[in-house]
Amino acid sequence: MIDTIGLRASITPALLAAIRVDIKGTDAEKFKAFWKRVNTPFGSFRIKINVNAATIEFEISPMKFLKGHNFVGTNYLEPLIVGIMKIVYDRFKVRFKEKDEAFYTDNNSQMLRGDFNGNFYVGSQAKVVNTMALIREHLVAHGHDIVVHEGPDGIETIYEGKESSHSTIKFYNKYLEMLANSSKSTKAFPYYADLLKYARQVVRFEVTLRSRALKDENMRDSTSWNPGKQREILNKKLIDLELSKQLIAELSPETIAGLTPDKRRKYDMWLDGVSSKYYTPVTVERDRKFFLELGLDIARTHSQTLNAVLLSNRISPTKLKMTYPARLVEMGAILQKSK
């Protein structure tokens, strides 16, 4: 699902004319660019308008203003842009016509930020809490710089990367987020109970790409976005984190017989739970790479490896879901691609 987007789009002459009328006689008329607030039934958001360049910018989670929630949604960018622009047109009392939809669908808008995510269905809130703890253990053991937000009911969010980074990664417990952030209007939806029930059973994985990273991935132009590309990036991030590697608890007798005396000694040390801190970091990393090729990670203790096996059964590219239960479509919870 596409969540937050930062977008710079061209605006049509009709909308530009209405904006000029709206700001006439105000301080905004003096400036090349200015901000306006757009109200919706689910809250309000800000847009930046550049009259001279005839462009509009915003950074929002469109689903929140189009459906009142951002738990499930579309993997296509076009309906999000069209949906938000309809709201903007309404703000300036301009009728949104078929040709306007074609304009925003066919013309490239410049992406400044894109957040897209998927879910891992693990089966229960207890398993979600357990999986989040295992993810933290894994990332710490592998030297990742992470920030963890934890509450009385378990880990709420795990961040890898800083806000200033070109790309960041986030794992979070969507159920706890929904309990904390759902508004009264959202809770009144007929499908809220179904959303909450589904959220109890999943771990959410999200990747944020900012301007430079979007350019590197050839996703800077809105028409370059596609669900396949999003899944490809999510999968690559998972592989880089080595979360899906099946880390067996021990090597086979045949493999052990083929080890050099030095590697056999280090393998036996690992089995006995002896720390490798007596070796230099360069040696440890070299040995770790060697054993990783055999499916074993000596960066973990022997007891931790069993947890790693459990984690890999839950978190893997093949188990990443970017769709949603079909019943939510019938209930009106989903924004779908225009036909």
N, C-alpha and C positions, 0 to 999 in steps of 0.2 A: 504494500500500500504506500502511496505517496502521502507524506504527512506535511511538514512545513515546506513552503517554497518561498524563495526570494526571486522576484521577477521584475524585469523592466520591459514594458510593452508599449508599442506605438498606439496612439488613440486616433479614432476616426474624426473627420472634420465636424460631424454633427455633435460629437461629445465635446470636442474642443470649443466649439461655439457656445455650448451650454455652460461650460466651465468659465469662459470669459464673462458671460452674463452673471454668473453666480458671484464672481469676485469683483465685479465692477463697483467702484466706489469704496472698496475695502483696502486694508493695508496689503493684502495678498497681491493686489494689482500691481504693486510697485516691484515685486520680486520676480526673478526668473523662475525660481522653484519655490514651492510652498507645500505645506501639509494640510490635508483635510481629513476629517473623521467621517467614517461611513457606519451608520447604525444598521443592525440586523436584529431579528428576533432572538438571536443567540449571543448578543453582545455587539461590540463595535471594534473596528480596526482602522488604522491610519493608512492613508495613501499619500505618496509624494507625487506632485504634478509639476512637470516642467513644461510651461506653455510654449517657450521658444522652440524646444525640441519636439514638442507634441508627444510626450511620453508620460507614462504613469509607472510608479514603482510601489511595491508592497512586499512585506515579509510576514506571512501568516500561515496558519494551518487551515487551508480552505474548508476542509471537512467540518471543522468546528462551527463555521458560519453558514455552511450549506445544509448540514444535517444535525448540528448540535453536539456532535461527538467525533472523536478521531480514533475510534477503536478499529473499525473496519471501513474500507473504502475502495477507491479505484486504483488500479495500477497505471492508468492512462492520465496524462497531463492535460490533454485538451478539454475534457469536461470540467476540470477544476478551474482552468483559466476562463472558459466561457461562463461558468456559474458565477464566479466572482465578478466578472465584467458586467453581468446582468444586474448585480446588486449596485455596482458603481453607476451604471446608467440610470438606475432608479433613483439613486441619490441626487443626480442632477436633472431628474425629470425628463429623461430622454428615452424614447421607445427603443427597445432592443429588437432589431429586425433580423430577418434571416441572413441578410447580407452582412450584418455586423458579426454574427456567429461565424460566417465563412471567413471574414477578415481575421478574426483571432485564431481561427483554426489553421488557416493557410499561411499566415505571415509569421515569421520567426520572432518570438519574444526571447529576450536574453535572460538566461537563468543566472542568478547571482548566488543561489543556495538551493540545495535539494536534500530533503530528509526522506528516506524510504526504508521500509521495514517489512519484517515478516514474523511469523510466530512459530515456536516449537511447541507442539502439543505433547505435554508430558503426563497429563491425566488427572491431576488433582492439585489443590493449592499446597498441600504438604510436599508434593514432589517439586512444585515450582520453587518453594522456599529452599528445599534441599539442593536443587539444581543451581540456584543462584549462589549458594554457599560454595558449591563445587567449582563453579566458574571463577569465583574470587580466588579460591585456592590455586587453581590452575594458572591464572594470570600472574599471581604473585610468585609462584614457583618458577615461572618462565621469565621473570624479570620485567614484566610490563608495568608501565607507570599508570596506575589507575586511581580513581577517586571513587569511594564507596559511600553511599547514603544508606544507613541502616536504621530501622525503627524497631519497636517492640515486637512486631509481627514478622520480622525477617528483613533481609536486604531488599531495599526498594529499587535502587539504581546502581549500576556499575558503569563508570565512564572510563574510556581509554582515549587519551588525547586531550588537548586543551581547546578552549573556545576559539583561540587565535589560530589553531591548526587548520591546514587546508582540508583535512578530513578527520572525523572523530567517530568513535564506535560507542554504542550504548546497549547494555542489556538491562531490562527492567521488568518488574512485576506489575503488569498492567492492571491486575485486580486491585492491588493496593493503591495505585494511582487513581483509578476510577472511584474508589471509595473516598479518597481524599479530595478530589477535584470536581466531581460531578455536581452540576448546578441543580436547582429545584426543577427547572424546565427539562433538563436531561433525564432526571429520575422519573419524570411524568410520562416519558415516551412509552408506548405499549411494548416496545422491544427492549427496554432497558434491562429487565430481569434476564432476558436471553443473553444480552451482551455481557452482563456481569457473570452469569453462569459460565459462559465460554471463557471469559478472561481469567477465571479461577484456575483454569487448566493449562494455561500457556505461558511460556517465557517469551517476551518480546525482544527482538534483535533489531537494532536500527543503525544505519550508517548515514552520516551527514557529510555531504560534499559541498565545499565552498567554491568560489569563483575559479581559482586556479585548478583545483582538482576536477571540477566539471569540465574545464577546457582540456585537461589531460585525458579525460575519459571520452572526449568528443560528445559531451552532453550539455554544452553551453547554450546551444540553440534549442528552443522548446520542441521543434519538430524532430530533434534527434533522440528524444526520449522514447523508450519502449520497454515493456515489461521484461523482455528477455535480457536487455542490458542491465536492468536493475538487479535481476536475480544473479547475473554473472558477477556483478560487483559484490553483492552480499556473500556469495559463495567464496569468492577470492579472499575476502576479509576473514571468513571463518577458517579457511585453509591456512592463512598466514598466522592465525592465532593457535593453530594446531589443536583446536578443541575436538575435532572429529577423529583424531588419530586413535586407532584401536591399540591401546597400550597394554600388551599382555603382561601377566604377572611373573612369568618366567620364560626362559628360552627352552627350546626343545633339546634333547640329548644330542641330536646330530649337530645342531648349531653350536652347542657348548664345546663339542669335540673339535670343532674347527677353529676355535679361538686361539690366539697367541697366548703364551703364558701371562703376559702383562694384562691383556684384556680379560683373561679368565680370572686373574686375581682381583681385578676391579669389579667384575661381575659378582664374585663371591662376597666382596665387601658390600656391594649393594644389597645382596640377598640377606646379609647379616645386619643390615641397617647401619653400617659404619659410614660416617660422614666422609665426603671426598674433599673436605676443606683443606686437607694437608697438601693437596696438589695445587698447582698454579691455575688461575682462571682459564688460561689458554689451553692447558692440558685437559681440564674438566670439560670445556666446550668442545674440544676435538673429540674426546671420548663420547660425549653426549651425541654428537652427530653420527658417530660410528654406530652406536647402539640404536639410535632412532631409525636407522635404515633396517634394523632387525625388528622393529616394532616395540622397542623398549626405551623408556625415558629414565635415565639414571639421575635426572634432576629431581625426581620424586623419590621419596622413601618407598620401600617395598609396600608398606601399608597404604600409602597414598595411591599407588598404582591401581589398586582395586577400585578406588573411587574414580580414577581416570577412565577405567573401562566402563563404569556406570555412566559417566558423563558423555563418553563418546556414543553410547547407545541412545542418548537423548538429543544431543546437539551434533548434527551433521548436515551437510548441504542437501542430502537426499530427503531429510525430514523437515526442511524449512517450508512452511506453508505461506503462500502469498495470496491465497484465496480466502473464502469465508463460508460458513454454513449456508446452504441454499435457502433455508427458511428465512434468513434475514433479508433477502431480496424481496420476498413476498410481503414482509412486514414493513418495508419502506426504509430500512436502515442503511441501504447502500446507494451511493451515487454511481450510476453506471455510465458507460461511454455512450455518447449520442450515436444514433444509427444514421 
